[in-house]
């Protein structure tokens, strides 16, 4: 049995979704990332972490998602076994990890990006962060034009990975996802999935 360490609504939500999609046996443990007990599990103090047994703990969301997709090939959440498909999935997993996710950091933690802690300075940092989020979303929105999922007509773990970050964007951006119609369509399609609905309910973040 796996053990997922998660924080509600964080990127760990993607792993929570995929664990359900692949029908894995697991338990989910909510953690405080700053808690000393959790730091002994993941010294980086980040979620997700996945204990897969035999003393092995996996960290980094995209690595865990890839592991699960390959452990459960019958769920068909990995790329097709050809170089182009694999590269495309790796591309979008990397984009979500390295481009979209960090764009939110100035929004969530503006004090890390300025030595001026005045209210107006922090407000400006947040505003700059939201502009960066929008820039990254435009790239995804353009890609999803005419596509049901990141890799076309079949969902992969990249689609699950997008769910938490698009949720953040929906709640933080002025106008929500109104200017990103392809992302909005994609996200609405995913979050109508009964499995995702149940996972969000389990995490206490279902808001419909």
N, C-alpha and C positions, 0 to 999 in steps of 0.2 A: 504493500500500500504506500502511495506517495503522501507526503504532507506538504501542502501549499501554505506558505506564509504570505499574508496579503494585508493590504490596507484598502478599505472600501473606496471604490472609484478610481484607484490608482492604476498604473500600467499592469499591475498584477491581475486586474480584471480580465485582461486578454488571456492570461494563462488559465484563470478560473473557467472562462468560456471554453477554451480548447480542451481542458480536462473533461468537461461534459461532452463536447462534440465527439471525442474519441472513446467515451464511455470507460474512462479509467477509474480504478478504485483509488480513492483518495480521501483525505480529510483536509478541511480548510481551517487555518488558525489565524485569527485576526491579531495583528501585532502593532505595538508602538515602535516605530523605527528607531527611536532614540533609547529605547529600553536596553539596559546592559545585557539582559538575557538574549535579546534578539541580536545584539552586536556580536555575541559569541557564535551565532549562526551565520550571519553575514556582516563582517566587519565594516563593509561599506555603508551599512545602515540603510539599505535600499530594499524595496520590494519590486518584484517577487523574489522569493527563494523557494526552491523545490527540493525537498529531501526525497531522494529516490531509493534510499536504503543502502545498506552496507557502508555506512559512513560517508556517502557521497551526497553533497548538497550542490545543486546547480543554481547559479545566479545569472543575471542579465536576461531580460525578457525575451529578446529575439532568439537567444541561444536555447532557452527552455522551450519556446514554441517550436523551434526546428527539431529539437530532441523528441518532443511528443509526436510531431507529425511523422517522424521516421520510425518511432517505436510502434506506431499504430497506422501502418500504410493502408489498411482497409478503410480508414476514415477519409482517405484521399484529400488531405489538407496540405500536402507537400506539392512541390512542382512536379510536372511530368519529368520523367528521367531523360531529359535531353538538355544540352548545354544552354540553349537560349531560354528555355522555361526556367531553369534553375537560376540563371543570371537575373532574369526579370524578378523572380521572387526575392532573391538576395538584394536586389536593388531597392525594392519597396520596403523590405524589412529594415535595410540600412537607412533609408530616407526617414522612416518613422522614428528610428532610434536617434539618428544623428542630426536631423534637420528639424522635423516638426516638434518632437519632444522638447529639445533644448530651447525652442522659441518661446515656450511657456515659462521658462525659468524667471525672466525679468518680471513677468506678471505675478507669479506666485511669491517670488522672493526679491523684490526690487532693491532691498537694502544691500544685497550682495553686489550690486552693479553700480553703486555710487557711494562716494564718501560724504555726500550731502544728504543728511537724513531728514531734511525738512519735508513737510507734507507735499509741497509743490514739486520738489525734486523726485520724490518717490512716485508721485502721480505721473510725472513725465516719463519715468522709466517704464512704468506699467503701460503707458500709451505707446511707447516705442516697441515694447514687447508684443502688444496686440497687432501692430502693423506688421511685425515680422511673422506672426502667426498667420495673418491673412496672406502674406506673400507665399508662404509654404502651402497653404490650403489651395491657392490658385493653381499650383502645379498639380496637385492631386485632382482637383476638380476638372482640369483639362484632360487628364489621363482617363478619368472615369466616363468621359463623354462616349456614349455608345457601348459602354461596358457595364455588365451587372456587378462584376467583382474586379479586384485588382488585376487578376490574370485572365479576365474575360468572362466566360460563362460558368466558371467553376470557382467556388469559394476555397480559399486557402487560409493559412494562419495569419497572413497579412491583413485579411479582412477583420479577423478578431482583434488584431493588434491596433487597428484604427479606432475601435469602439471607444476606449476611454478618452483618447485625445480629442475625438470629434465631440464627445459629450462635454468636455471642458470648453471647447470652442463655442458650442451651441449656447452655453450658459454665460460665457464671458464676452463674446463679441456683440457690439451694438447691432441689433437686427438678427442676431443668431446666425443661422446658416442661409439666410435668405439670398445672399449674393453667391452662394455656392450650391447651385441647384443639383448638380450631379452628386456631390458629397451628401447633400440632404437626402436625395433619393436612395443612395447606397446605405446611408446610416439608418433611415427609416425601415428599409427592407431588412437589415440585419436585426434591428431591435424589436421587430415583430416576431422574430424567431422565439418559439416557446422556451427553448433552452436558455437563451440569453435573458429573456424576461425573468425566468426563475433564478438565474445566477444574480441578477440585479436585485431581486427581492431578497435573496439570501444575504446579500451584502448590505441591505438596507438603503439602496440608492434608487430603487424603482420609483419614477416620478410621474407616472401617468394615472 
